[in-house]
Amino acid sequence: MFTEKDIQQIKARGNDLETVTKQVENFKRGFPFLELIDAASVGNGIIRLNEAETGKMAALYDEKLAEGIKPLKFIPASGAASRMFKALYEALDSCRASGNSDEALAQNAAARQFLANKERFAFYSSLKAKLNETESETNCSSWIDLLLNDEGLNYGALPKGLLKFHKYVKSSRTPFEEHLVEGSLYAKNNSETVTLHFTVSPEHQQGFERLLAGVKPVYEHEFGVKLEVTFSQQKPSTDTIAVDTHNEPFREKDGSLVFRPGGHGALIENLNDLDADIIFIKNIDNVVPDRLKKPTVDYKKAIAGVLLKNLDQLFFYQKELNEKHPVALDHALLAAAAGFMENTLNTKPAKNQYYTEKEELYHYLKEKYNRPLRVCGMVKNEGEPGGGPFWAKNSDGTVSLQVVESSQIDPRSVQQQTLAKHATHFNPVDLVCAVKNYKGEKYDLTKFTDPATGFISIKSKDGKELKAQELPGLWNGAMSNWNTLFVEVPIETFNPVKTVNDLLREQHL
């Protein structure tokens, strides 16, 4: 399959030949669908906190901060925001094709909405200044052209993190800045240091660094903190090989192999490189202005408290199982550990698997306790796209809570699709993770993924069709073998920006 030249290319990229070979086999074999057992709901895998419990868990988190735990905020911020402007690009093409006739916008409601409300956007003053600089006519394409292209704001080529989202009395903020502020409100340690890590694209890192240099002193002064901000890029070694329609390696005109980014699941490698006691994970575009931040801050602290409360118990059993011989463990402790694993950490033994022998139960529990822990916020399903919370069967036969994407569910199975429709909640990417064991040693997070949960899509290059492969998603298959809790969080904490006109929603004005 691979020539000596191919092998040299694979090694030069930092890829592993065995892994690349398995990727080709995945194309031929396909990925199995995940078997859903039930939709998670409140009382059936999803914890609902009342007001008193929310406050208690937030207070527990604050106590642990005072005692010295080190939090970190991890924000995937890679990629251009071009999908935000799909409708505007279409309008731009129509305007140009019609000789800039305003009638070209008649069939594009999104573009009309954008132009009718342009003064309300946080970037309007910058856009208007660009219009004045170019002395353009205000025809149907001028505003859109200057927003998207490099003669203006170049927003079509920038990542979401660098776009102006929110307008304040004396300034405006990008999502990058809102994350700095948000982190200052709930992720500072007992020395008033806020540690944040952004994954960015190579071509955009310099832009983030320039922005950080300008705003860091401002926010440090305003919030009385020290900001420690680092960046990383998706590793080339996590790129996946592309194949043609016959599942043979797709090649450039010069015969070299084609590799493509492996999707956000590749970021498990970046996450694995970080050192912190707990790690918050949140998407770059899910931010709100200061006037609406309180629910986010309250529930971030609360789900961190839930994690820390259960982590103490997990560590107790972990220590017992790791430091004592099975003969020294009494049946009552093993039974309690088994109950906590099944009823709180939400991992149930394989069907018909009964551990009648003490040593069998010991080895099963030892394996399951020696895993990272995550708490995932879940919001009520109101029609937004996103993975859902389910009980699902794992490759070892156990059943546990999983965040499941629609692409992982068999579309041909009426039973599976019916279960999917019963989902009451969905995943807004609101996680807090514990990535160390009871000794304070970091887990190797790459050991807890499920490689069988990837995804294959059809793309094109140079006019030819190719098949691309994405690695298991960061909060899906890449965390498949973690201990998991789901906690309901209010819809007010979920405010993503998928199109430019989402910035006209009340939550962003």
N, C-alpha and C positions, 0 to 999 in steps of 0.2 A: 504493500500500500504506500509506504513512504520510501523515497530514495535516500541515499546518503546525504544529498544536498538538503532534502526536507528535514532530516534529523538534525543537521547542523543549524538550520533555521529555527527549529523548535527549541533547541538548547540555547541558542543565542538570545531568544526572547525570554528565557527563564521559565519556559513551559516544561512540563514533565512528559516524556514520550508515552509512558504508560497511561497517563491521564488523557492525553490527546487521543490515543488509540481507543480508550473507553468512550470518549465523546463521539467518535465515528460510529462505534457500536450502538450508542444511544440513538443515533439517527436511524439506524437500520431497524432497531428493536422498538423504538418509541418509548415514551415514559408511561408507566402505569398510572391510572387514575387513583386518587386517594379514596379509600372506602369510608364513607360517612356512617357513623353509628346513630348519631342524634344531633340535632341542633342544640347548642348551648343556650341557656336562657337563665333568667334570674331564678336562683334556687336550684338550678341544674347546671352548675359549672360557672355561673356568673354571680359574683358577690355584689350586693347592693348595700351601700353604706347609708345609714340615716345621718342626719345633721350632727348628732352627738358623736357618732362613730367617725365621721369625717374629721371632725375637730380633734378627736382623740388620736387618730392615726397621724394627722399632721403634727400634733404636739410630740408624738413619739419620734418622728423624723427630726424635728427641731432638737430634741434631747440628744439624739445620736450625733447630730452635727456638732453640738456643743462638746460632746465627748471625743470628737476628732475624726469621725469618718470623712472620707474624701470623695465627694461626688464629682461627676463629669457629665457634660452635656454633649451628645453626639448628634450632628445634623448632616444628613446626606444633602449636598447642595450642588451636585454635578449637573452638567448638561445645559444647553441653551433653552430659553423660554419660548422658542418659536411656536410651539403648540398652543401657547396662550393667544397667539395672534392669527390663528388659521383663518378666521373669517375676515380679518382685516387684509391679509394677503390676497384673499379671493377678491375683495372689493378693489384693491389696488390694481389687480390685473384687469378687472372689468372697467375701471376708470380709464386706464391707459388705452385699452382696446376701443373705447368709445370716444376717444379724444377728449377725455376729462369732462364728459357730460354728467351732470348731476343725476340724470335719469339712470345712470349705471348703478346707483345705490338702491334703486327701488326694490330690488329683490333681495337685498342684503340687510336684514333687520338688525343684525349685530353691529354692522358698520354704522348704520343710522343712529343706533343707540349710543355708540361711542362718540360720534361727532356731536350729537345733540347735548351730550353731557361732558364734553371734554374739559370744561373749566373746573369740574369737580374732582378730577384726578390729581393725585399728589405731584405728578410730573408735569402738570400743565404749564407752570411758569417756565420751566426749562424748555418745554416744547415751543412755547410762544417766542422765547428768546431766539431759538434756532430759526423759527419762521422769519423773524425780523432780520436775522443775520443774512439769510439767503434772499431776502426781499422777494419771496415767492408770492404768486397769486394764491388766494385762498380758494382754489378749485377743489373738486371732489377728491383729488388724490394728494394734495399738498400736506395736510395734517398727518395723514396716515403714512405717507412716504417719509416724512421727517421723523416720525416716531420709530419706524422700523429700520431705516437704512443708515449707512455710515455717514452720510452728509448731515444727519440729524442726531437723534439720541442713540441710534443703533440698537434699539431694544430687541429687535428680531434675532440678534446674534449674542445677546448677553444672557447670563443665567438669571433665574428668578431672584436669586439672592441679592443681585445688584440693581434691581429695578425699584423705583420709588413707589412704595405701596400706600403709605399713610401720611397725611398732612397734619402738621401741628401748627400752633400759632406762629412760631418763629422759624420753623424748619420742616423738613419731611424726613421720613425714615424708610430705609430698605428693609426687607425681611432679615437680612444679615444683622442689621442694627437692632431690630426687634428681638432677635434671639439673644443678643448681648444683654439687652435690658431684662428680658424674661429670666435669663440665667442669673442675673444679679438679684432677682427677687426670690429665688428658691434654691439655687445651686451653689451658694457660696459656703466655703468651709469655715472653721472657727478662727481662721486668720484673715477672714474677709476676702479670700481669693476665689474667683470664679474661673473654672477651667472649662473651656469649650473646644471642641474639635469639629472642623468642617471637612467633609470630603468634597473636593472640587475637581473640575477638569483642568488639564495642564494649561490650556490656553486662557483660562480665566483666573488662575491663582494670583497673578500679579495684580489684577483688578481688585480682588478681595483684600490683598495686602495693602494696596494704596488706600482703600477705603478705611481699613482698620487703623492705619497710621494716623488718619485725619480725625477719626471719631473716638479712638480709645481714651485719650486724656479727658474728653468731654464727659463720657459716661462714667469713667472712674471717679471723677470729681462729683458728678451728680448723684451717684449711688453709693459713694464711699467704699468702693471695692477696688481690688486689683484684678484686671482681666488678663488671663493667660489663654491665648488663642493659638491653636496650631491647625495646620492644614495637611491633608494627604490626598493622594490621587489613587484612583483605582489601579491596581498593579497589572502591568501587561501580562504577567504570568497567570492571571485569572481570566484572560481572554479565551474564548472558545473557538475551535476551528469551524469553518463553514464548509458545507458540502453542496454538490449540485443535486439535481433532481434524481440522480441515480445513486445517491449517497456515497459518491466518490469525492475526495477533497477538491474544493473549488480553488481554482488557481488564477493568479494575475496573468497578464499577457506574457510576462517574462518567466512564467512557470512556477513562481513562488506561491506558497500557501497563503490563503486568506484567513485571518483571524478577526473576530469581532468582540466588542465588550460583552462580558458575561452577565450583564444586568446587575441590579442592586444587591443580589445575593453575593456577588463578589466582594462586597464591602465587609463581609465577616472577617476577611483578612485584615482590613484596616482596623476594625473593632478589636480584633485579637491583639493588635500591637499596643493598645492603650492600657494604662495602669490606673485604676481607680477602684474604690470600694463598691460604689454603685454608679451605674451609667444610665442617664436619661436619653431616650431616643425619640426624635420628633422630626417630621418633614420640614423642609425649608419654608414652604408656602403657608403653613398653618400658624399664622400669627394674627394678633389683633392690636389695635391701638391701646394705649395705657388705660383708658377709661373702662376697657372691657377685660383687663388682664386678671382680675381677682379670681374668677372661677377657675381659670387655668392654674394659677399659683396654688390655690387651695387644694385642688385635686391632684396636682403634681406631688405636693407634699403628702397628701393622703395615701396615694398609691405607693409612694416610697415608704410610708409608715407600714402599710400592709406587707410590703416586701420584707422590711426589717424585722417586723414581728414574727413572721414565719421563718425567716432566715435563722433566727436564734434557735428555734425548735429544730430546724433542719440540721444545724451545726451540732446540736446535742446528739441526735441520732447518728450523724455522720462520724462524729468522734468515737462514739461507742462501737460502731461497726468497723471502723478502721483500726482501732487500737486494742480491741479485745478479740480473742480467739472465740469462734462460735460456741465452743464448749462452755466458756465463761459467761455467755449471755443467757439470761433466763427467758423462758417462753413469754412471760408477761411483757418484757421490754420489746421483744421481737414482734409480738402481737400489736403493741402500741405503735411501733414504727411502721408496721404494715398498714394499720388504720390511718395514720397520718399521711402516708404516701398515697393511699387510695382516696381518702375523703377530703384531704386538704390540698395535697400537691397534684391531685387529679391524674394519677397514673394507675390504671387497673391491670391486673395480670391478664395474660392471654386467656381466652375462653377455655374453660375446662382445665385450666392449669391450677392445681391445688398443691401448695407446698406442704406436703405432709411431713417431710423430713426437715428437721431443724436446720441442718446445714444447707439444704436447698434454698430455704427461705432467707437464710443469712446472705448467701451469695447474690440472690436476686435483689434484696434490699440494698446491699452494699453497692451494687452497680447503679441502681436508680438514685440513691442518695448522693453519689459522687458526680453530680451534674450541676451546671449553672442553673440559676433560678431567675425567672422573669415574671413580672406582673404587667399585664396588658390592659390598658383602658379600652372599654367597649362602649359605643354610643348606640342609642336606639336607631333602628333602621328606618330612615325617612327617605329612602330612594337614592341616596348618594352611592356612587360606585366604591368598591373596596372589598377586601377580604372579610370573611365572616367567621365567627367563633363556632366551632363544632367539636363534638366528640368524634375522633377518627381512629381507625385501626392503623397501627404502626407496622413497620416491616418485621419486627420481632413478635408480632401477634398481640402485643399489649394495646390497650386503648387509652388515649389521653386527649387533653384539650389541644387543639391546633387552630391556627389562623389559616383558613383555607380560601384560596382564590377560585373564582368560577372555572378557570381553565383546568383546575385539578379535579373537577367533578365530571363524571362520565355523562355526556349529553344524551347518550342512548338509553340510559337507565331511568325509567319512570320513577322507580323507588328512590334513587339517589337525587334526582331533580326535585322530587316532592319534598324530601328532607331539606334540600337547599332552600326551597321556598318558605320553609318554616322558620328560617333564621329571623330572630327578633332584633338582632344587633349586628353591627359591622365594626371592622377594625379601622380606627382613624390614625393608626401609627402613633400610639401614645404608650411608650414602654419605659419601664425602669428595670434594670438588670443587675444581678449580683454575679460577678464573674470570678470570685475567689472562693476557695474552700475554707474550712474552719481554721486552718493554720495560716491563712492569709496568702496562700499560694494561688497564682493565677491558673485557671483552667486553660487548656489549649482548645479554643472554641471551634477550631476546624474539625475536632474529633466528635462533635455532637450534631453534625449535619446529616441530612438524608439525601444522598446523591441521586436517589431515584425519583426526586420530586422536581426535576427540571422542566423546561418548556421549549418546544420547537415552534419557530415561526418562519413564514416565507418572506424573503426580502428579494431585492434585485441589485445587481452591480453591473455596470457597463452594458445594460440592456439584457442581461441574462439573469434568470431566476436562480436564487440560492436558498438554502435552508440554514437558518441560524439557530443557535442553542443558547438559552439562558440558564444560568445556574439556579439552584433552589433559592427562592426569594429570601431576603434578609430576615424577615419576621415569619416566613413560612418554613420551607425546607431547611434553611440554614440554621434555624433554631428548633428543628423538629424534635430533637432529643434533649431538650431542656425540661426541667420541672417548671410548670406553668400555672399561673392563677389569672383569672379574668375578673376585672372589677368594672362595674358600670360607672361611666363618667358622663356628665351632662353634655348635651348637644352644643351648648355654648362654648365648649372647649374645642370644637371642631369647625374651623373656618378656612378651608383650603381655597386657593385661587387657581382655578383651572383655565379660565378665560379672562381676558383683560376686563370684560364687563362685570366679572365677579367683584372687582374693586369698587363697584357702585353699590354693593350691598351695604346695608346699614352697619354691619360688623366691621367694615373697612373705611368708613367715612368719618 
